[in-house]
Amino acid sequence: LAGDEVLDHLLHLEATFDNDEVHRHLTLILRTATRMLISHTDERAEGGQLQAVTSSESIPLSHVSSVVLTRVVQHPDRFGT
């Protein structure tokens, strides 16, 4: 964080199932006064050995120009009733 104070954060933990395997994912989003930091870690097995693979990105807030929201509606045929 290079000394920046964290103003907000979001931590998302997710498990996915693939046949007889469970894979864990962790995403962390932090906001400071000047930037947003995103870090995502995936669990995987390579050659029979468990590994954690992490990608991180630092984005200046001045470069953020849009927000995308996704909404899931159960039974859309009855939505709004």
Residue pairs with C-beta under 8 A, 6 or more apart in sequence:
1 30
1 32
1 37
4 32
4 33
4 34
4 35
5 32
5 33
6 30
6 31
6 32
7 31
7 32
7 33
8 30
8 31
9 28
9 29
9 30
9 31
10 27
10 28
10 29
11 26
11 27
11 28
12 25
12 26
12 27
12 28
13 24
13 25
13 26
14 24
14 25
14 26
14 27
15 22
15 23
15 24
15 25
16 22
16 23
16 25
17 23
21 45
23 42
23 43
23 44
24 42
24 43
25 40
25 41
25 42
25 43
26 40
26 41
27 38
27 39
27 40
27 41
28 37
28 38
28 39
28 40
29 36
29 37
29 38
30 36
30 37
31 37
31 61
34 60
34 61
35 58
35 59
35 60
35 61
36 58
36 59
36 61
36 64
37 56
37 57
37 58
37 59
38 56
38 57
38 59
39 54
39 55
39 56
39 57
40 54
40 55
40 56
41 52
41 53
41 54
42 52
42 53
42 54
43 50
43 51
43 52
43 53
44 50
44 51
44 53
45 51
73 79
